[in-house]
């Protein structure tokens, strides 16, 4: 597998914020590799979905949460989220099914 296919881990489609951004502002949310750069994310989205053009990419680190495990606590891993903005009028058809 190439690094472009390992850059995008999964789309974030079942979130309230993601649905609001998708409908109002042509923005789509992805979980991406923690070492991925904005240029790599843009190239990965444009190669996975060839009929779209990425205008901007914003990234953020989502901190892991503390969870109970038995009598103790554990921390889930941190992960990286990308907000990808597309050109006006363009859509990713994968997101339209949800």
Secondary structure by P-SEA (a helix, b strand, c coil): cccccccccccccccaaaaaaaacccbbbbbccccccaaaaaaaaaaacccccccbbbbbbbbbbbbbccccccccccbbbbbbbbcccccccccccc
